[in-house]
Every structure is written in C-alpha cells, then in structure tokens.
Amino acid sequence: MRTIGFIVPAALAVWFIAANTDSATIRLWVADVMLPLWTVLAATLLAGTVLGVLIAHRRARR
C-alpha cells in the first residue's frame, strides 16, 4: 500500500511536468531567467521532496 501511495503521486507529477512544455520567465533578485516550464516544475518537485524527507527524518529522530 505504501508503494502505491508513492507511485501514483509520482506518476501524476511526471505527467503534469511533461504536459507543461512552454517557457516561463523566472524573476530572480538580480535578473530574469527564461526556462522551460518543465524544468521549473521539476526543480520545485525536487525541492519539495527533499524538504519533506528532511522534515520527516527530523520528526522521526525526536
């Protein structure tokens, strides 16, 4: 059951990222960067996953 709980959201995230192929302008503090939207979404997914794992690991240690 835990595997299904991981695979289904991961597959939906990959599908959502693959469906969004337009370009996006990201405004940073210094400059504007134009990137493919899938790159921005993948980076956001990766950052959220890393933060979620770190928070879960910290809670498990308590």
PyMOL commands that set and color helices and strands:
alter all, ss='L'
color gray80, all
select helices_A, chain A and resi 2-19+37-61
alter helices_A, ss='H'
color red, helices_A
select strands_A, chain A and resi 23-27+32-36
alter strands_A, ss='S'
color yellow, strands_A
deselect
rebuild
show_as cartoon
